[in-house]
Amino acid sequence: MKYGWVLLLCFLLFPGCGENESATKVDLSKKEQVALKEEADVVTYAYLPQYSHTVSHTRHHALIQYLRKVTSLNIKQIFPDTFDEHMKMVGQKKIDISFSNPVVYVKIAHQYGAEAFARIVEMDGKDSFRGQIICRTDNSFIQTISDCRHKRWIAVDSTSAGGYLFPLGHFMDHGITKLDFKEIAFAPGPGGKQEKVVLSVYAGKYDIGTIREGTLEVVSGRINVNKIKIVSMTDPYPGWVYAARKNLDKKIVEKLKQALGKLDFNIKSHREILEAADFIKVISSSDSDFDSVRQLAARVDISLDE
């Protein structure tokens, strides 16, 4: 009997649609745009998505906090999904400060008038870096760069420096052209392309891959990197570069340049910022520092207009 009272109470407390009551219809096809209020005086900062967005954030979060404090600028890190999107956003003035590889830099300088003002010194103390050609350690068919002919090659992106342009020039220096490969593919999807190249080679989907030096350390927690070997290394080229979009206030650029230049590896708080970002210091730079990259692009027939 007590269960009957419970049921009656439920009906009284939670009434549904009655027998003669019509249900309310909701038209899901009608949408309303909600305008988000944009903050004033935001300076947008973007790290070219060579790695996943998580890596990009982890590497540069402390650096951005430092820059905000030292310059008093309202700097916000944003995350383009692809190399192409990064470049277009510079042209659209959606990215004020671009941190990119030298190939992307010479393209945004050529197409959109971006201007280099600083570049990094790698953790090995060099202001340049190289590309690496990798394969599985147990691939007995590939021992030298000459063995890469007629193989399936996965590269990072058509605008990747260490992951495509530098290796392409390296192959050509050894008499190997694009026509000599069975296949050339680029890592799919947004972000994390360097990692995807390593994982594709590791899984045996491609015979060889091309990455920038330092990438194997990034994926060391996900795979056994001892199963990956470096077949060959490219010549070094100028390192990653900070560039300001066209017509960005020069006072903003100068503040950022001065703040980046003050980072000192011998100061503990600075060292923590630099180690997270994976470089040892930032030095002044100008557009002419990247002429060797332009010359390489011309030699391997890569257009700066695309």
Backbone as CSV, one residue per row, in Angstrom:
resi,resn,N_x,N_y,N_z,CA_x,CA_y,CA_z,C_x,C_y,C_z
1,MET,0.827,-1.198,0.000,0.000,0.000,0.000,0.874,1.265,0.000
2,LYS,1.981,1.161,0.772,2.841,2.353,0.854,3.440,2.717,-0.503
3,TYR,3.637,1.690,-1.372,4.187,1.975,-2.706,3.200,2.764,-3.553
4,GLY,1.891,2.511,-3.343,0.874,3.249,-4.090,0.907,4.727,-3.768
5,TRP,1.118,5.044,-2.443,1.217,6.454,-2.049,2.459,7.123,-2.665
6,VAL,3.525,6.377,-2.756,4.753,6.919,-3.371,4.505,7.266,-4.831
7,LEU,3.846,6.356,-5.557,3.549,6.605,-6.970,2.659,7.829,-7.142
8,LEU,1.634,7.924,-6.283,0.727,9.069,-6.369,1.467,10.369,-6.115
9,LEU,2.363,10.349,-5.133,3.143,11.544,-4.810,4.032,11.964,-5.977
10,CYS,4.616,10.979,-6.661,5.474,11.277,-7.831,4.673,11.945,-8.937
11,PHE,3.455,11.451,-9.177,2.618,12.045,-10.227,2.240,13.478,-9.901
12,LEU,2.009,13.746,-8.580,1.621,15.091,-8.181,2.794,16.072,-8.253
13,LEU,3.985,15.575,-7.873,5.158,16.454,-7.855,5.786,16.656,-9.226
14,PHE,5.701,15.631,-10.094,6.355,15.710,-11.403,5.344,15.479,-12.515
15,PRO,4.453,16.442,-12.758,3.438,16.263,-13.792,4.062,16.313,-15.172
16,GLY,3.559,15.497,-16.098,4.022,15.530,-17.482,2.988,16.204,-18.338
17,CYS,3.050,15.962,-19.644,2.065,16.516,-20.555,0.766,15.747,-20.360
18,GLY,-0.309,16.472,-20.230,-1.600,15.814,-20.094,-2.053,15.201,-21.402
19,GLU,-3.146,14.469,-21.332,-3.634,13.760,-22.520,-4.018,14.730,-23.623
20,ASN,-4.555,15.915,-23.215,-4.995,16.900,-24.213,-4.036,18.079,-24.321
21,GLU,-2.862,17.917,-23.716,-1.881,19.024,-23.694,-0.856,18.818,-24.792
22,SER,-0.609,19.848,-25.597,0.347,19.733,-26.699,1.760,20.034,-26.223
23,ALA,2.726,19.354,-26.822,4.126,19.574,-26.464,4.649,20.824,-27.126
24,THR,5.567,21.504,-26.466,6.179,22.697,-27.040,7.261,22.281,-28.026
25,LYS,7.193,22.842,-29.235,8.178,22.509,-30.262,9.328,23.512,-30.226
26,VAL,10.538,23.004,-30.381,11.729,23.858,-30.404,12.351,23.770,-31.782
27,ASP,12.511,24.907,-32.447,13.098,24.941,-33.786,14.612,25.075,-33.658
28,LEU,15.315,23.937,-33.835,16.773,23.941,-33.678,17.490,24.532,-34.879
29,SER,16.733,24.837,-35.937,17.359,25.409,-37.135,17.641,26.896,-36.960
30,LYS,16.992,27.514,-35.970,17.188,28.929,-35.739,18.339,29.135,-34.776
31,LYS,19.348,29.889,-35.225,20.522,30.140,-34.397,20.736,31.634,-34.248
32,GLU,21.258,32.012,-33.126,21.540,33.416,-32.875,23.016,33.586,-32.608
33,GLN,23.651,34.501,-33.324,25.057,34.761,-33.127,25.258,35.547,-31.838
34,VAL,26.132,35.054,-30.995,26.443,35.754,-29.753,27.780,36.447,-29.921
35,ALA,27.771,37.748,-29.841,29.003,38.520,-30.030,29.829,38.481,-28.760
36,LEU,31.078,38.048,-28.904,31.977,38.024,-27.758,32.709,39.355,-27.669
37,LYS,32.732,39.915,-26.501,33.404,41.192,-26.312,34.905,40.990,-26.351
38,GLU,35.567,41.680,-27.260,37.015,41.541,-27.388,37.717,42.485,-26.415
39,GLU,38.783,41.992,-25.830,39.562,42.838,-24.939,40.303,43.889,-25.754
40,ALA,40.439,45.047,-25.160,41.166,46.118,-25.839,42.663,45.923,-25.679
41,ASP,43.416,46.370,-26.668,44.877,46.400,-26.608,45.529,45.033,-26.410
42,VAL,44.910,43.986,-26.932,45.506,42.654,-26.857,46.597,42.523,-27.915
43,VAL,47.738,42.001,-27.515,48.807,41.678,-28.454,48.819,40.160,-28.598
44,THR,48.485,39.668,-29.777,48.394,38.221,-29.975,49.755,37.635,-30.351
45,TYR,50.013,36.463,-29.784,51.311,35.792,-29.910,51.026,34.343,-30.304
46,ALA,51.652,33.876,-31.369,51.403,32.501,-31.818,52.702,31.775,-32.130
47,TYR,52.777,30.554,-31.625,53.883,29.624,-31.870,53.434,28.739,-33.029
48,LEU,54.186,28.760,-34.128,53.854,27.913,-35.272,53.610,26.480,-34.794
49,PRO,52.480,25.855,-35.167,52.106,24.553,-34.579,52.897,23.355,-35.110
50,GLN,54.205,23.365,-34.878,55.012,22.206,-35.280,54.744,21.024,-34.364
51,TYR,54.437,21.328,-33.100,54.076,20.301,-32.133,52.619,20.488,-31.739
52,SER,52.111,19.655,-30.852,50.719,19.763,-30.415,50.504,21.076,-29.664
53,HIS,49.236,21.501,-29.560,48.921,22.724,-28.836,49.334,22.625,-27.374
54,THR,49.275,21.427,-26.817,49.693,21.228,-25.428,51.170,21.558,-25.259
55,VAL,51.999,21.073,-26.201,53.433,21.371,-26.156,53.670,22.863,-26.353
56,SER,52.956,23.467,-27.305,53.107,24.909,-27.563,52.792,25.723,-26.311
57,HIS,51.705,25.361,-25.643,51.315,26.086,-24.424,52.335,25.861,-23.310
58,THR,52.717,24.616,-23.106,53.657,24.295,-22.035,54.992,25.005,-22.230
59,ARG,55.449,25.037,-23.456,56.753,25.647,-23.725,56.751,27.162,-23.544
60,HIS,55.644,27.822,-23.887,55.678,29.288,-23.935,54.807,29.990,-22.903
61,HIS,54.085,29.245,-22.076,53.218,29.898,-21.087,54.019,30.775,-20.123
62,ALA,55.083,30.227,-19.549,55.891,31.000,-18.595,56.558,32.189,-19.283
63,LEU,56.973,32.000,-20.515,57.599,33.081,-21.286,56.618,34.232,-21.485
64,ILE,55.382,33.906,-21.819,54.378,34.946,-22.040,54.051,35.673,-20.740
65,GLN,53.981,34.916,-19.645,53.749,35.556,-18.345,54.872,36.541,-18.026
66,TYR,56.103,36.154,-18.339,57.257,37.041,-18.135,57.127,38.298,-19.005
67,LEU,56.786,38.113,-20.273,56.665,39.252,-21.189,55.542,40.198,-20.760
68,ARG,54.439,39.635,-20.290,53.332,40.472,-19.800,53.787,41.341,-18.622
69,LYS,54.547,40.729,-17.725,54.991,41.439,-16.529,56.011,42.530,-16.856
70,VAL,56.986,42.182,-17.693,58.083,43.110,-17.987,57.641,44.261,-18.901
71,THR,56.767,43.970,-19.860,56.375,44.994,-20.843,55.072,45.697,-20.495
72,SER,54.286,45.114,-19.587,52.945,45.621,-19.246,51.982,45.547,-20.433
73,LEU,52.322,44.733,-21.418,51.439,44.542,-22.565,50.470,43.391,-22.291
74,ASN,49.278,43.496,-22.832,48.253,42.459,-22.664,48.455,41.385,-23.737
75,ILE,49.438,40.510,-23.510,49.828,39.499,-24.500,49.020,38.227,-24.289
76,LYS,48.463,37.702,-25.359,47.687,36.461,-25.298,48.220,35.472,-26.338
77,GLN,48.483,34.249,-25.893,48.913,33.208,-26.824,47.687,32.612,-27.508
78,ILE,47.727,32.533,-28.824,46.658,31.905,-29.582,47.234,30.715,-30.346
79,PHE,46.359,29.830,-30.812,46.815,28.540,-31.311,46.237,28.201,-32.693
80,PRO,46.878,28.660,-33.757,46.460,28.232,-35.098,46.621,26.722,-35.225
81,ASP,45.774,26.095,-36.026,45.819,24.645,-36.163,46.878,24.160,-37.148
82,THR,47.164,24.959,-38.170,48.081,24.516,-39.223,49.086,25.613,-39.552
83,PHE,50.133,25.219,-40.272,51.132,26.183,-40.725,50.469,27.213,-41.638
84,ASP,49.616,26.748,-42.531,48.949,27.637,-43.484,48.050,28.639,-42.763
85,GLU,47.317,28.165,-41.759,46.447,29.056,-40.991,47.266,30.099,-40.247
86,HIS,48.394,29.683,-39.704,49.290,30.620,-39.008,49.695,31.758,-39.956
87,MET,50.128,31.403,-41.146,50.568,32.424,-42.099,49.429,33.368,-42.483
88,LYS,48.263,32.797,-42.764,47.119,33.627,-43.161,46.700,34.572,-42.042
89,MET,46.776,34.113,-40.814,46.392,34.953,-39.677,47.356,36.120,-39.475
90,VAL,48.628,35.925,-39.849,49.565,37.053,-39.829,49.117,38.094,-40.852
91,GLY,48.745,37.626,-42.060,48.272,38.532,-43.104,46.981,39.240,-42.737
92,GLN,46.142,38.577,-41.948,44.865,39.153,-41.520,44.993,39.998,-40.256
93,LYS,46.199,40.161,-39.758,46.501,40.918,-38.549,45.861,40.301,-37.304
94,LYS,45.617,38.989,-37.355,45.099,38.275,-36.193,46.239,37.754,-35.313
95,ILE,47.418,37.679,-35.897,48.631,37.349,-35.139,49.549,38.555,-35.213
96,ASP,49.839,39.134,-34.059,50.739,40.285,-34.018,52.203,39.853,-33.971
97,ILE,52.481,38.855,-33.135,53.846,38.354,-32.972,53.869,36.888,-33.372
98,SER,54.655,36.584,-34.377,54.782,35.214,-34.878,56.121,34.632,-34.449
99,PHE,56.058,33.449,-33.844,57.280,32.696,-33.544,57.256,31.495,-34.468
100,SER,58.158,31.493,-35.449,58.058,30.479,-36.495,59.410,30.005,-36.971
101,ASN,59.365,28.945,-37.780,60.593,28.494,-38.432,60.988,29.500,-39.515
102,PRO,62.230,29.437,-39.995,62.690,30.438,-40.968,62.004,30.353,-42.327
103,VAL,61.478,29.181,-42.702,60.786,29.063,-43.990,59.460,29.811,-43.945
104,VAL,58.706,29.594,-42.877,57.450,30.324,-42.724,57.737,31.821,-42.631
105,TYR,58.823,32.181,-41.930,59.133,33.605,-41.835,59.362,34.242,-43.208
106,VAL,60.197,33.634,-44.052,60.483,34.286,-45.337,59.219,34.375,-46.190
107,LYS,58.267,33.460,-45.961,56.993,33.518,-46.699,56.107,34.652,-46.193
108,ILE,55.984,34.793,-44.855,55.125,35.866,-44.342,55.772,37.237,-44.537
109,ALA,57.088,37.260,-44.611,57.774,38.515,-44.928,57.495,38.908,-46.376
110,HIS,57.581,37.929,-47.263,57.362,38.172,-48.690,55.903,38.507,-48.994
111,GLN,54.986,37.741,-48.421,53.575,37.896,-48.755,52.871,38.999,-47.977
112,TYR,53.249,39.170,-46.710,52.467,40.055,-45.848,53.267,41.168,-45.179
113,GLY,54.563,41.253,-45.481,55.358,42.341,-44.928,55.747,42.180,-43.478
114,ALA,55.719,40.943,-42.957,56.172,40.701,-41.575,57.661,41.002,-41.482
115,GLU,58.112,41.372,-40.292,59.512,41.786,-40.147,60.162,41.117,-38.944
116,ALA,61.287,40.451,-39.174,62.030,39.790,-38.103,62.634,40.824,-37.161
117,PHE,62.591,40.529,-35.847,63.250,41.418,-34.898,64.098,40.656,-33.874
118,ALA,63.928,39.330,-33.791,64.733,38.534,-32.854,64.729,37.082,-33.304
119,ARG,65.735,36.322,-32.863,65.751,34.880,-33.118,66.409,34.177,-31.943
120,ILE,66.181,32.899,-31.865,66.626,32.170,-30.670,67.996,31.519,-30.868
121,VAL,68.617,31.224,-29.745,69.817,30.399,-29.701,69.396,29.063,-29.089
122,GLU,69.667,27.977,-29.810,69.233,26.647,-29.372,69.942,26.238,-28.083
123,MET,69.446,25.186,-27.449,70.021,24.725,-26.179,71.471,24.268,-26.321
124,ASP,71.883,23.945,-27.549,73.282,23.546,-27.767,74.199,24.752,-27.961
125,GLY,73.629,25.971,-27.803,74.423,27.191,-27.912,74.557,27.720,-29.325
126,LYS,73.867,27.100,-30.290,73.960,27.538,-31.688,72.715,28.316,-32.094
127,ASP,72.914,29.318,-32.951,71.779,30.111,-33.430,71.246,29.558,-34.751
128,SER,71.435,28.258,-34.953,70.974,27.582,-36.160,70.504,26.183,-35.765
129,PHE,69.831,25.496,-36.694,69.404,24.125,-36.421,69.384,23.332,-37.717
130,ARG,69.202,22.023,-37.598,69.271,21.132,-38.762,68.035,20.246,-38.851
131,GLY,67.880,19.657,-40.017,66.845,18.655,-40.203,67.467,17.274,-40.088
132,GLN,66.635,16.286,-39.792,67.101,14.904,-39.664,66.266,13.989,-40.557
133,ILE,66.925,13.027,-41.172,66.243,11.985,-41.940,66.273,10.728,-41.074
134,ILE,65.099,10.169,-40.792,65.018,9.040,-39.865,64.364,7.820,-40.516
135,CYS,64.627,6.655,-39.955,63.934,5.427,-40.334,63.940,4.506,-39.118
136,ARG,63.292,3.374,-39.218,63.328,2.410,-38.121,64.723,1.777,-38.040
137,THR,65.168,1.514,-36.837,66.474,0.902,-36.629,66.565,-0.472,-37.275
138,ASP,65.444,-1.192,-37.287,65.464,-2.550,-37.841,65.227,-2.599,-39.349
139,ASN,65.235,-1.427,-40.001,65.095,-1.385,-41.460,66.481,-1.564,-42.086
140,SER,66.793,-2.792,-42.432,68.130,-3.098,-42.952,68.353,-2.581,-44.368
141,PHE,67.276,-2.145,-45.031,67.403,-1.676,-46.411,67.891,-0.224,-46.479
142,ILE,67.838,0.490,-45.352,68.246,1.896,-45.344,69.395,2.079,-44.357
143,GLN,70.577,2.292,-44.893,71.772,2.510,-44.086,72.372,3.899,-44.323
144,THR,72.258,4.389,-45.550,72.802,5.695,-45.909,71.742,6.494,-46.637
145,ILE,72.027,7.762,-46.888,71.069,8.620,-47.574,70.760,8.113,-48.981
146,SER,71.731,7.472,-49.621,71.504,6.942,-50.975,70.420,5.866,-50.979
147,ASP,70.259,5.180,-49.857,69.256,4.107,-49.761,67.833,4.641,-49.676
148,CYS,67.688,5.973,-49.581,66.349,6.568,-49.476,65.621,6.623,-50.821
149,ARG,66.354,6.386,-51.903,65.716,6.366,-53.234,64.625,5.294,-53.281
150,HIS,63.534,5.649,-53.967,62.412,4.726,-54.202,61.717,4.303,-52.910
151,LYS,61.865,5.109,-51.873,61.212,4.808,-50.600,60.031,5.751,-50.374
152,ARG,59.182,5.384,-49.424,58.026,6.214,-49.049,58.478,7.203,-47.972
153,TRP,58.337,8.499,-48.271,58.845,9.562,-47.403,57.673,10.353,-46.820
154,ILE,57.648,10.500,-45.500,56.680,11.391,-44.855,57.435,12.574,-44.261
155,ALA,56.982,13.782,-44.629,57.581,15.020,-44.135,56.558,15.737,-43.254
156,VAL,57.004,16.775,-42.580,56.140,17.487,-41.634,55.082,18.308,-42.354
157,ASP,55.516,19.206,-43.216,54.617,20.131,-43.905,55.411,20.750,-45.043
158,SER,54.716,21.212,-46.074,55.422,21.798,-47.219,56.140,23.088,-46.845
159,THR,55.786,23.690,-45.697,56.477,24.898,-45.239,57.323,24.638,-43.993
160,SER,57.559,23.367,-43.693,58.427,23.030,-42.565,59.885,23.213,-42.973
161,ALA,60.679,23.742,-42.072,62.100,23.964,-42.363,62.882,22.668,-42.173
162,GLY,63.083,22.279,-40.904,63.820,21.050,-40.625,63.083,19.799,-41.048
163,GLY,61.755,19.913,-41.177,60.942,18.752,-41.524,60.656,18.578,-42.999
164,TYR,61.148,19.513,-43.843,60.948,19.327,-45.294,61.981,20.077,-46.145
165,LEU,62.016,21.410,-46.042,62.880,22.176,-46.953,64.359,21.818,-46.789
166,PHE,64.855,21.801,-45.558,66.269,21.478,-45.358,66.587,20.070,-45.873
167,PRO,65.769,19.044,-45.534,66.044,17.706,-46.063,65.931,17.621,-47.581
168,LEU,64.978,18.357,-48.162,64.842,18.334,-49.620,66.121,18.838,-50.279
169,GLY,66.678,19.934,-49.757,67.942,20.434,-50.276,69.068,19.445,-50.049
170,HIS,69.038,18.753,-48.917,70.054,17.746,-48.586,69.978,16.566,-49.557
171,PHE,68.769,16.129,-49.857,68.597,15.044,-50.836,69.150,15.475,-52.202
172,MET,68.834,16.693,-52.601,69.288,17.174,-53.906,70.802,17.283,-53.959
173,ASP,71.428,17.652,-52.841,72.894,17.703,-52.784,73.518,16.329,-53.004
174,HIS,72.723,15.283,-52.726,73.198,13.907,-52.914,72.604,13.270,-54.176
175,GLY,72.133,14.127,-55.077,71.648,13.644,-56.365,70.289,12.974,-56.336
176,ILE,69.500,13.209,-55.272,68.175,12.599,-55.148,67.111,13.692,-55.303
177,THR,66.233,13.536,-56.273,65.169,14.512,-56.508,63.835,13.974,-56.009
178,LYS,62.809,14.811,-56.040,61.476,14.398,-55.589,60.940,13.235,-56.417
179,LEU,61.339,13.171,-57.671,60.864,12.102,-58.556,61.465,10.741,-58.194
180,ASP,62.506,10.756,-57.367,63.172,9.503,-56.996,62.483,8.770,-55.848
181,PHE,61.443,9.397,-55.277,60.752,8.746,-54.160,59.494,8.029,-54.645
182,LYS,59.210,6.924,-54.006,57.993,6.178,-54.331,56.759,6.987,-53.953
183,GLU,56.880,7.738,-52.858,55.782,8.576,-52.367,56.339,9.643,-51.460
184,ILE,55.755,10.853,-51.534,56.057,11.918,-50.576,54.733,12.348,-49.966
185,ALA,54.615,12.209,-48.660,53.388,12.587,-47.957,53.718,13.592,-46.864
186,PHE,52.697,14.341,-46.456,52.865,15.288,-45.353,51.988,14.857,-44.180
187,ALA,52.451,15.114,-42.984,51.726,14.704,-41.780,50.329,15.308,-41.788
188,PRO,49.310,14.507,-41.522,47.923,14.979,-41.606,47.471,15.739,-40.375
189,GLY,46.368,16.463,-40.544,45.664,17.064,-39.423,46.337,18.279,-38.832
190,PRO,45.675,18.889,-37.833,46.218,20.080,-37.182,47.254,19.739,-36.123
191,GLY,48.239,20.640,-35.961,49.218,20.517,-34.876,49.924,19.180,-34.779
192,GLY,50.945,19.151,-33.965,51.632,17.901,-33.661,52.242,17.188,-34.838
193,LYS,52.598,17.908,-35.886,53.050,17.253,-37.107,54.427,16.609,-36.975
194,GLN,55.301,17.214,-36.197,56.617,16.601,-35.995,56.450,15.225,-35.348
195,GLU,55.618,15.174,-34.308,55.388,13.901,-33.622,54.776,12.869,-34.572
196,LYS,53.848,13.332,-35.412,53.150,12.412,-36.317,54.114,11.768,-37.314
197,VAL,55.123,12.505,-37.742,56.122,11.936,-38.647,56.857,10.785,-37.961
198,VAL,57.321,11.035,-36.738,58.048,9.991,-36.001,57.162,8.775,-35.779
199,LEU,55.922,9.014,-35.352,55.011,7.904,-35.067,54.674,7.109,-36.326
200,SER,54.579,7.778,-37.477,54.289,7.088,-38.742,55.441,6.177,-39.159
201,VAL,56.667,6.657,-38.964,57.835,5.825,-39.273,57.933,4.679,-38.271
202,TYR,57.703,4.994,-37.023,57.760,3.986,-35.953,56.762,2.854,-36.226
203,ALA,55.572,3.223,-36.725,54.530,2.230,-37.000,54.743,1.494,-38.320
204,GLY,55.747,1.929,-39.089,56.041,1.270,-40.359,55.176,1.716,-41.517
205,LYS,54.430,2.820,-41.344,53.574,3.307,-42.425,54.400,3.942,-43.550
206,TYR,55.563,4.483,-43.175,56.466,5.078,-44.162,57.883,4.588,-43.880
207,ASP,58.693,4.562,-44.927,60.067,4.065,-44.788,60.967,5.080,-44.094
208,ILE,60.826,6.343,-44.501,61.658,7.401,-43.922,60.787,8.594,-43.540
209,GLY,61.307,9.384,-42.633,60.635,10.616,-42.241,61.660,11.711,-42.071
210,THR,61.209,12.955,-42.123,62.111,14.086,-41.926,61.548,14.981,-40.829
211,ILE,62.397,15.323,-39.880,62.020,16.109,-38.715,63.120,17.105,-38.381
212,ARG,62.807,18.043,-37.508,63.864,18.932,-37.027,64.558,18.260,-35.852
213,GLU,65.845,18.559,-35.653,66.557,17.965,-34.527,65.902,18.418,-33.221
214,GLY,65.826,17.504,-32.274,65.165,17.782,-31.011,63.802,17.117,-30.889
215,THR,63.237,16.697,-32.030,61.900,16.104,-32.011,61.881,14.753,-31.305
216,LEU,62.927,13.962,-31.474,62.948,12.638,-30.852,62.858,12.742,-29.326
217,GLU,63.417,13.801,-28.765,63.314,14.002,-27.319,61.868,14.288,-26.916
218,VAL,61.133,14.983,-27.786,59.741,15.326,-27.488,58.869,14.080,-27.403
219,VAL,59.140,13.083,-28.258,58.298,11.870,-28.289,58.879,10.725,-27.461
220,SER,59.958,10.969,-26.761,60.632,9.877,-26.038,59.765,9.236,-24.960
221,GLY,58.767,9.970,-24.472,57.890,9.406,-23.468,56.748,8.584,-24.046
222,ARG,56.618,8.610,-25.362,55.494,7.915,-26.007,55.923,6.652,-26.751
223,ILE,57.163,6.638,-27.232,57.663,5.469,-27.957,59.087,5.162,-27.503
224,ASN,59.565,4.001,-27.890,60.956,3.636,-27.634,61.804,4.235,-28.762
225,VAL,62.419,5.393,-28.503,63.157,6.088,-29.554,64.406,5.331,-29.984
226,ASN,64.789,4.313,-29.238,65.918,3.482,-29.665,65.588,2.684,-30.921
227,LYS,64.305,2.615,-31.246,63.889,1.917,-32.460,63.869,2.837,-33.677
228,ILE,64.294,4.082,-33.466,64.406,5.053,-34.556,65.871,5.450,-34.709
229,LYS,66.362,5.427,-35.936,67.753,5.848,-36.169,67.791,7.050,-37.106
230,ILE,68.803,7.866,-36.931,69.023,9.037,-37.792,69.922,8.612,-38.938
231,VAL,69.391,8.667,-40.145,70.128,8.253,-41.336,71.122,9.323,-41.759
232,SER,70.665,10.588,-41.685,71.530,11.688,-42.123,71.037,13.001,-41.529
233,MET,71.928,13.987,-41.467,71.599,15.318,-40.949,71.857,16.357,-42.031
234,THR,71.031,17.382,-42.078,71.203,18.438,-43.074,72.226,19.461,-42.588
235,ASP,72.576,20.387,-43.455,73.381,21.536,-43.054,72.548,22.396,-42.098
236,PRO,73.192,23.192,-41.243,72.443,24.096,-40.353,71.985,25.356,-41.081
237,TYR,70.839,25.861,-40.654,70.295,27.115,-41.192,69.834,27.977,-40.023
238,PRO,69.616,29.285,-40.253,69.212,30.190,-39.163,68.021,29.658,-38.381
239,GLY,68.059,29.905,-37.060,67.052,29.351,-36.172,65.702,30.034,-36.214
240,TRP,64.840,29.611,-35.300,63.474,30.118,-35.230,63.475,31.613,-34.929
241,VAL,62.471,32.281,-35.451,62.495,33.736,-35.505,61.215,34.355,-34.946
242,TYR,61.404,35.488,-34.273,60.277,36.318,-33.851,60.069,37.397,-34.914
243,ALA,58.835,37.502,-35.390,58.520,38.503,-36.406,57.260,39.257,-36.011
244,ALA,57.243,40.538,-36.327,56.072,41.376,-36.074,55.287,41.524,-37.367
245,ARG,53.978,41.481,-37.265,53.155,41.692,-38.457,53.347,43.110,-38.982
246,LYS,52.977,43.311,-40.221,53.108,44.622,-40.862,52.316,45.681,-40.087
247,ASN,52.941,46.823,-39.890,52.330,48.004,-39.258,52.033,47.844,-37.764
248,LEU,52.593,46.813,-37.124,52.458,46.738,-35.677,53.257,47.887,-35.060
249,ASP,52.696,48.519,-34.071,53.331,49.659,-33.405,54.785,49.325,-33.042
250,LYS,55.711,50.126,-33.517,57.132,49.868,-33.291,57.506,49.936,-31.814
251,LYS,56.733,50.679,-31.030,57.002,50.740,-29.589,56.735,49.383,-28.941
252,ILE,55.697,48.698,-29.423,55.382,47.362,-28.918,56.506,46.395,-29.266
253,VAL,56.951,46.465,-30.516,58.020,45.575,-30.977,59.291,45.809,-30.171
254,GLU,59.629,47.061,-29.942,60.852,47.376,-29.204,60.763,46.895,-27.753
255,LYS,59.597,47.027,-27.140,59.421,46.532,-25.764,59.654,45.029,-25.701
256,LEU,59.074,44.319,-26.652,59.217,42.862,-26.671,60.655,42.451,-26.962
257,LYS,61.286,43.144,-27.887,62.674,42.843,-28.239,63.591,43.035,-27.034
258,GLN,63.394,44.134,-26.314,64.216,44.410,-25.136,63.984,43.366,-24.046
259,ALA,62.727,42.988,-23.828,62.399,42.018,-22.787,62.967,40.641,-23.116
260,LEU,62.841,40.226,-24.363,63.386,38.928,-24.775,64.902,38.915,-24.648
261,GLY,65.529,40.026,-25.014,66.983,40.120,-24.955,67.544,40.103,-23.540
262,LYS,66.716,40.461,-22.549,67.162,40.502,-21.149,67.132,39.128,-20.478
263,LEU,66.504,38.153,-21.111,66.460,36.812,-20.523,67.881,36.271,-20.372
264,ASP,68.218,35.909,-19.151,69.585,35.501,-18.821,69.562,34.101,-18.206
265,PHE,70.209,33.149,-18.872,70.209,31.758,-18.413,70.853,31.591,-17.042
266,ASN,71.657,32.570,-16.630,72.335,32.481,-15.334,71.438,32.922,-14.171
267,ILE,70.291,33.501,-14.497,69.320,33.887,-13.472,68.304,32.758,-13.349
268,LYS,68.119,32.220,-12.148,67.309,31.019,-11.950,65.905,31.145,-12.538
269,SER,65.213,32.245,-12.241,63.848,32.411,-12.731,63.805,32.481,-14.260
270,HIS,64.826,33.089,-14.859,64.912,33.169,-16.319,65.246,31.802,-16.907
271,ARG,66.138,31.083,-16.221,66.554,29.768,-16.716,65.352,28.823,-16.797
272,GLU,64.463,28.892,-15.839,63.270,28.044,-15.856,62.383,28.369,-17.060
273,ILE,62.279,29.646,-17.395,61.489,30.078,-18.552,62.130,29.575,-19.846
274,LEU,63.437,29.746,-19.939,64.161,29.362,-21.151,64.196,27.853,-21.351
275,GLU,64.399,27.122,-20.268,64.424,25.661,-20.379,63.075,25.121,-20.817
276,ALA,61.999,25.707,-20.324,60.656,25.280,-20.744,60.459,25.556,-22.225
277,ALA,60.944,26.711,-22.692,60.790,27.103,-24.099,61.764,26.380,-25.018
278,ASP,62.770,25.734,-24.438,63.756,24.945,-25.175,64.703,25.793,-26.013
279,PHE,65.074,26.951,-25.484,66.194,27.701,-26.068,66.946,28.388,-24.949
280,ILE,68.174,28.796,-25.246,69.062,29.281,-24.193,69.061,30.807,-24.071
281,LYS,68.788,31.487,-25.175,68.649,32.942,-25.145,68.046,33.436,-26.452
282,VAL,67.726,34.735,-26.470,67.158,35.369,-27.662,68.085,36.504,-28.070
283,ILE,68.422,36.545,-29.359,69.317,37.584,-29.863,68.601,38.434,-30.906
284,SER,69.137,39.594,-31.151,68.565,40.497,-32.143,68.684,39.893,-33.541
285,SER,67.748,40.234,-34.409,67.777,39.683,-35.762,67.189,40.685,-36.754
286,SER,67.499,40.459,-38.018,66.937,41.286,-39.082,66.623,40.394,-40.279
287,ASP,65.913,40.937,-41.217,65.440,40.161,-42.359,66.574,39.493,-43.145
288,SER,67.701,40.172,-43.282,68.801,39.643,-44.096,69.422,38.371,-43.507
289,ASP,69.172,38.099,-42.226,69.705,36.878,-41.606,69.169,35.622,-42.283
290,PHE,68.067,35.750,-43.024,67.392,34.593,-43.590,67.534,34.481,-45.115
291,ASP,68.528,35.199,-45.641,68.774,35.133,-47.087,69.184,33.727,-47.528
292,SER,69.902,32.998,-46.659,70.326,31.640,-47.031,69.116,30.722,-47.182
293,VAL,68.058,30.973,-46.423,66.834,30.186,-46.534,66.125,30.515,-47.847
294,ARG,66.116,31.788,-48.215,65.530,32.193,-49.502,66.283,31.541,-50.667
295,GLN,67.595,31.513,-50.550,68.410,30.901,-51.612,68.133,29.406,-51.718
296,LEU,67.965,28.734,-50.578,67.648,27.314,-50.593,66.276,27.071,-51.209
297,ALA,65.292,27.886,-50.851,63.943,27.742,-51.415,63.973,27.886,-52.931
298,ALA,64.754,28.838,-53.420,64.864,29.028,-54.870,65.550,27.837,-55.530
299,ARG,66.558,27.275,-54.855,67.309,26.154,-55.432,66.457,24.895,-55.561
300,VAL,65.559,24.687,-54.600,64.712,23.478,-54.664,63.351,23.778,-55.280
301,ASP,63.216,24.983,-55.825,62.007,25.391,-56.564,60.765,25.426,-55.683
302,ILE,60.902,26.031,-54.511,59.741,26.280,-53.645,59.408,27.759,-53.690
303,SER,58.205,28.077,-54.104,57.785,29.471,-54.257,57.441,30.101,-52.919
304,LEU,57.821,31.343,-52.745,57.469,32.081,-51.531,56.070,32.671,-51.633
305,ASP,55.444,32.556,-52.800,54.097,33.108,-53.010,52.990,32.136,-52.633
306,GLU,53.360,30.879,-52.359,52.324,29.876,-52.086,52.278,29.518,-50.614
